[in-house]
Amino acid sequence: MAVRTVRRYGDPILRQKARPVAEVTPEIKAAIADLVETMHDQIGIGLAAPQVGIPLRLVVMDDGKGDVRTLVNPVVTEREGSIRGEEGCLSIPGIFAEVERSSRVRVEALDADGQGVSFEARGLPARVIQHEIDHLDGVLFIDRLPPVQRDRIKRKIQKEGLREDSSRHAFAL
């Protein structure tokens, strides 16, 4: 296991669509272990592989019970409701905004052993899943904001840069 560098806003890999994982090999399991280690090091609650420079459809997230859930090739198959909530991102440290997401999602994926899983998530876990799947599609949470708000954030980043200490977040994915 290794802590990897979290790619920051402006890095081209954050805008690329990640490739599907063909099978869960020892190399994929090593990448998953690195993702978990990096997420914990950064005090995050979710992390997508492109955020550490791996262009594959892999996500790890805190399961809310002290363990980590791994999602390989995750797909949201159902959505319901709508809820606004504050989000931040390890790749855009120091920036937070209210983002509208589905309040309930059903997800299908493979787990860390390559076994199929299907489950429903509500509340914070649903938000984390949607945020991380966006990363797999090259979408950042600021892209989900109204244009005026998004442009204001982009101007702020251009003028002030990003925080150096990305590990101090109240809520970052």
N, C-alpha and C positions, 0 to 999 in steps of 0.2 A: 504494500500500500504506500501511496505517496500523496502528499498534498500538492495539487497542481495550481498553477496560476490562473485566477479567474480573469477571463477576457473582459475588457471594459468597453463601454459605449464607444463606437467608432471603429472597433475591430471588425473587419469584413466578415469573419466567420459567424458573427451574431446575426447577420442578415441572410445567410444561406439556409436553404432547406436541407435538413439532415437526411442522410441515407438510411434506409431500413437495415436492421441487423438481420443477416441471413440465418445465423444460428448462434446460440449461446456457447461460445468456445472458451477455453481457458483465458485467452486474450481479452475477451469481452468481460469475463468475471473479474479480471485484473483491473479493467477500466471501471467497472462498477465499484470495486473496492476503493479506487482512487477518488471516484465521485463522492462516495460516502465520507471518506477521510477529509476531503476538501470541504464538503458541506458542513461537517462538524467544526472544522478549523475556522470557517468563516461565520459560524454561528447562524447558519441559514436554516430554513425549514424545507427547502427544495432546491434542486440543482439539475440542470439539463446538460448533457454531454457537450453541446456546442459552447457552453459557457467556459469550458476548460480546454477548448480547442479540438474536441473529438467530434467530427461531423456525422455522428450516428444518432439514431432515435432511441436514446437511453435517458431515463429520468430516475432520480432518487428523491425520496421525500420522507420527512418525519411522519410516522403514522399516528402521532398523537398519544402513543402508549409507550414511548421510550424505545421504539424500534424503528427500523427504516424499511420502507416499501420500495422495491425496485420495479420499474415499468419499462419493458423492452417493447418497442414498436407500439406505444399506446395510441388508442383511438377512442374518442368520445363517440358513443353510439346513440346516446339519448341526452337531451337537455330539457330542463324545466325551470321556469321562473326566472327572475332577474333580481339581483341585489348589488348595491354599490358598497365598496369597501376600500380602505386604504391599502395600497401595495407599494412595495419597494423592490429593488432588485440588486443582487450582488454585483451585477455587471454595470449598474448605474448608481454607485454608492452616494448616499446623501440626498437622493431624490425620492420623494413620496407623493402619491396622488390617489385620489378616489377613482376607482375603475369599476365599470359595470361588468358583471359576469353572470353566468347562469347560476342559480342557487342550488341546483341539483344536477349531477351528471352521472351517467353510467359509462364505465370505461372497460374496454377489453384490451388486454396486453399479454405479454409473456412475463413471468417472474424471473428472478435471478438464476433459476435452474432450467429455464426454457419451457416451463409448464404454463399452459393457458390459464388466465385469470379473468374473471368478470366480476365487477363490483359496482356498487353505488356509493357516491360521495355527496355530502352536503356541507354547507358552511365553509369553514376554512380549508378542509381537505379538497373540496370541489374547486375552490379558488386556486389553491396551489397547483392542482392538476392542470387546470386551464392555462395558468401562467407558464408552466413548464412546457406544455405541448406547444404553446405559442413559440417558445424558444426553438423548438424542433422545426418550426415552419419559418424561422427567420423574422418573427414578430416580437417586438418589445412592448412592455406594458404601456409605454408612452404613446405607442401607435394607436392605442385604444381610447385615447383622450380626445376631446374636441380640439379641432385644429388650432384655435387661438391659445388654448392652454398648452398644447404640445409645442407650439412654436415658442412660447414664453420659456418653457423648460429648456428647449434646445439653445435659445439665446443665452440663458443663464449658464448652461454648460460651456458654451463657447467663450463667454466672458470670464467666468470664475473657475472653470475646470471642474473636475470631480474630486471628491474627498480622497485623501491619500489612505486614510484608515477605513477600509471597507468592512472591517469586522465588527463594527459597532452599529448595529441596526436594531430598531425596535421590531421590525417585521420586514424581512427581506427574503426573496426567493431566488 
